[in-house]
Amino acid sequence: MKKIEAVIKPFRLDEVKNELNKIGITGMTVSEVKGFGRQRGHLEIYRGAEYQVDFVPKVKIEIVVDETITEQVISVILKQANTGKIGDGKIFILPVDHVIRIRTGETGKEAI
């Protein structure tokens, strides 16, 4: 099993979620996060004054999937989250050793 973490622009979330649903992804965790990468934030103007926004708002999607569909999930996220502009985000793929569904006690693939 793999855990896929994607940090994307907030306005791309609906497109990503809808396309993931089409390939059978029924569960995910979504968090509102802030951060910066190479872009180091950006300048904004408020009431005529410029100020630096160090942390840019993003959305973090976390999904645990069977290894057999990992590449398909990554492909969907890449296609739907891409705007071609700086700050589109990142995808992280991590190994998952064990999963347990608390309610039923199911483990492994059945618990996803």
C-alpha positions as CSV (number, residue, x, y, z in Angstrom):
1,M,0.0,0.0,0.0
2,K,1.0,3.6,-0.6
3,K,0.1,6.9,0.9
4,I,-0.2,9.7,-1.6
5,E,0.1,13.2,-0.3
6,A,-0.6,16.0,-2.7
7,V,-0.3,19.7,-1.9
8,I,-2.2,21.7,-4.5
9,K,-3.9,25.0,-5.2
10,P,-7.2,25.2,-3.4
11,F,-9.3,26.0,-6.5
12,R,-8.2,22.8,-8.2
13,L,-9.6,20.5,-5.4
14,D,-13.0,19.9,-6.9
15,E,-11.5,18.8,-10.2
16,V,-9.0,16.5,-8.6
17,K,-11.7,15.0,-6.3
18,N,-14.2,14.4,-9.1
19,E,-11.7,12.7,-11.3
20,L,-10.4,10.5,-8.4
21,N,-14.0,9.5,-7.8
22,K,-14.3,8.4,-11.4
23,I,-11.4,5.9,-11.0
24,G,-12.9,4.5,-7.8
25,I,-11.2,6.5,-5.0
26,T,-13.9,6.8,-2.4
27,G,-12.0,8.2,0.6
28,M,-9.5,10.9,1.2
29,T,-8.5,13.4,3.8
30,V,-8.3,17.1,2.9
31,S,-6.6,19.7,5.0
32,E,-6.2,23.5,4.5
33,V,-2.5,24.2,4.8
34,K,-0.1,27.1,4.2
35,G,3.4,27.0,3.0
36,F,5.9,28.0,0.4
37,G,8.5,26.5,-1.9
38,R,10.8,28.1,-4.4
39,Q,8.3,30.9,-5.0
40,R,8.9,32.2,-1.4
41,G,5.4,33.6,-1.2
42,H,4.3,36.6,-3.1
43,L,3.6,40.4,-2.9
44,E,0.1,41.7,-2.4
45,I,-1.3,45.2,-2.4
46,Y,-3.9,46.1,0.2
47,R,-5.2,49.7,0.4
48,G,-2.3,50.9,-1.7
49,A,0.4,49.3,0.5
50,E,2.5,46.4,-0.6
51,Y,3.2,43.5,1.8
52,Q,4.8,40.2,1.6
53,V,2.7,37.0,2.0
54,D,5.2,34.4,3.2
55,F,2.9,31.4,3.4
56,V,0.6,30.7,0.5
57,P,-2.7,28.9,1.1
58,K,-2.8,25.4,-0.3
59,V,-4.8,22.2,0.1
60,K,-3.3,18.9,1.2
61,I,-4.9,15.7,0.0
62,E,-4.0,12.4,1.7
63,I,-5.0,9.1,0.1
64,V,-4.0,5.5,0.9
65,V,-4.3,3.2,-2.0
66,D,-3.3,-0.3,-3.1
67,E,0.0,-0.3,-5.0
68,T,-1.7,-1.4,-8.2
69,I,-3.5,1.9,-8.7
70,T,-0.8,4.3,-7.4
71,E,0.4,5.4,-10.8
72,Q,-3.2,6.0,-12.0
73,V,-4.0,8.2,-8.9
74,I,-0.8,10.1,-9.4
75,S,-1.6,10.6,-13.1
76,V,-5.1,12.0,-12.3
77,I,-3.7,14.4,-9.7
78,L,-1.0,15.6,-12.1
79,K,-3.5,16.2,-14.9
80,Q,-6.2,17.9,-12.8
81,A,-3.9,20.0,-10.5
82,N,-1.7,21.4,-13.2
83,T,-2.2,25.0,-14.2
84,G,1.2,25.5,-15.7
85,K,2.0,28.3,-13.3
86,I,4.4,28.5,-10.4
87,G,3.0,27.0,-7.1
88,D,1.0,24.1,-8.6
89,G,2.2,22.0,-5.7
90,K,3.9,18.7,-5.0
91,I,3.0,15.0,-4.7
92,F,4.7,12.7,-2.2
93,I,4.4,8.9,-2.2
94,L,5.1,7.0,1.0
95,P,5.0,3.3,1.9
96,V,2.3,2.2,4.2
97,D,3.1,-0.9,6.3
98,H,-0.3,-1.6,7.9
99,V,-3.8,-0.2,8.0
100,I,-6.5,-1.0,10.5
101,R,-10.2,0.1,10.3
102,I,-11.1,1.0,13.9
103,R,-14.8,0.2,13.6
104,T,-14.5,-3.3,12.2
105,G,-11.0,-4.3,12.9
106,E,-10.4,-5.0,9.2
107,T,-6.7,-4.8,8.2
108,G,-4.7,-4.3,5.1
109,K,-6.4,-3.8,1.7
110,E,-9.9,-4.4,3.1
111,A,-9.4,-1.5,5.6
112,I,-8.7,1.1,2.9
